[in-house]
Amino acid sequence: MERTFVMFKPDCLERGLLGRMVSRFEEKGLRLVAMKMLRVTPVLAKQHYAEHVEKPFYPQLEEFITASPVVATVFQGPEVIRVVRDMLGATSGLKAAPGTIRGDFSSSRQMNLVHASDSLESATREIAIYFKPDELLEWDATLGCWLQAPGE
């Protein structure tokens, strides 16, 4: 089972969309294994967005991500990194297909509601930034047998 990091960003919380967003992942059959609400500090933002710190757009990104609380989560499931990215749609809500989270709820590149890891390496790194190992809860949903056939 693969895991991925998903952050519901300040615009998601400010717009009161958290429940609707989490529901979409749960309805897809992805298992929530960790969740916490926090305020991203400038130090944490630099750690999370390390590859962007030197880029010209970084100050605006940091200002945005530290503006309001976020909800950090970890979802688990088969091919979960790709599945979540597909569910989000293109980075810009203006380019995201209808039916995707960003296509249905965003009209911005930066205010696109949700961040998700783009690779196994990113997921491993981002999960470790936000969660201690004992905060990840391994559990089997009793309805799991109705979400996938054996061996899938």
N, C-alpha and C positions, 0 to 999 in steps of 0.2 A: 504494500500500500504506500502510495506516494503522499507526501504532505506539502502544502504550500502556505505561504504567508499572505494574508489579505488584510489590508488596512482600510477601514472606512474613514475617509478624510473629513476635515472640518466642514466642508460644504454639505456632505451627506448628513452629518449630525445637525448642522444649522437648519437644514431644510426638513428635518424630521423624517428622513427616509431610511434610517438604520434598519428598522424592522422589516421593511419591504425588501431591502437588499439582502439581509441575512436569509429571509424566507426563500428568495430565489435560489440560493445555494442549497438550502435544505431540501427544497422541492426537487432539485436535480438529483438528490440522493447523496450529496456530499456530507461527510460527518464532521461536525464541529468538535475539535479536540482541545481548543484553548481560546480564551477570550478575556480581554481586559480593556478598560477605559483608562486613558491617560492623556496627559498634556505633553506633546512633543516639545522638548526644550531646544534651543539653538545647538547645544552640544550633541544631543541625540539626532537632530536633523542632519548635522554634518556627518555623523556616523552612518546614518541610513542612506543618505544621498552622496556618499563619499566620491563617487565617480563624476558628480556634477559640481562640486564645490568651487572649482576654478572657472566654471563656465559663466558667461555674462548674465544668464537668467537666474543663477542660483540665489541671489539676495531676495528676489521676488518669491521664489519657491519656498525659501526658509520662512519668510514673512507669512505666507499662506499656511504652511503646515503647522506653524506654531500659534496661529490665530485663535483656535478653539480646540476643544478636546477631539481626540480620535478614538476609534475602537480598533484594537489590534486583535487579530484572530489567526488561528491555524485551522485549515480544513484538510481533510484526508479523504482519499479515494483513488480509484484507478485513473491514471493519467490526469490527476487533479490539476497540475500546473497548466497544461494545455486547455483543459476543460474550462477552468476559471477564466483564463485569458480570452477564450472564445466567447464566453458569456459576457465579458466586459465590453468587447468590441474595440474598435480603433481608439487610440489615445484621445483624439479630438472627438468630442460629442457631435460635432458638425459632420464628421466623416464616418462615424460609427453607424452600422446598419440598424434599421428598425428591428426590434426584438431583442437587441443587446441592452445591457444596463445603460451604457453610455448613449446608445442610440435612442433609447426611450426617455432618459432623464437628464442628459447633459447637452449643453451647447457651447462648451468651452474645452480648450486643450488642458489647461491647468486645473480648473474646477470640474474634474471628471469623476468625482464621488468616491472612487475606489482605486487603491493601489494593489497590485498583485505581483508576486514574484514572476520573473520571466524565464527562469531556468532552475534546475535542481540546485546548482551552486548558489544562486541568489536566494532561493527558498531556505537553504541551510543557513546561510549567513544572516538573513533577515529574521528568521525564527530565533536564532541565538541572540540577536540584539534585543529582542522584546520579551523573550520567555526563558526562564530557567527550565532545565530538563524536567523537574518535578511538577511543573505547571502544565505539561502536556499530558492529557488524560487519555489513556488507551482504554477503549471500551467498544463493545459490539452492540450495535442496535438490534433489538429483537426483530425488527422488520427487514433487516439486511437481506434476508433470503428472498425477499420480494422485489429487491432492486436490481439484482443481477443473477444470472444463471450460474451454477457451480462452474468454476474454472475460468470465468471471465475476468 
